[in-house]
Amino acid sequence: MADGLDVDAMLARFRDRAASVKRRPLPPVAGDERRKFQDQAKVDFLDFAIIGDAVGVVENGFLVLRVDLRPADQRG
């Protein structure tokens, strides 16, 4: 499987998904359902954005994703 895996393309798809969540229109719901939708969108964006920001490589058959979670001003 690793032979056919394009890690950069996969990470680009996650960045695209994160951007899609930001553009996702709110459905015509109100109250608790609206809040649940908004909360889920926040979680979806965070998940997709974290993976999209990763640096990925395949090492010895393992997909290794490195994600720098330090604040931007502390990254080197």
Beta strands, then each sheet from edge to edge (+ up, - down):
strand 1: 55-59
strand 2: 62-66
sheet 1: 1+ 2-
end
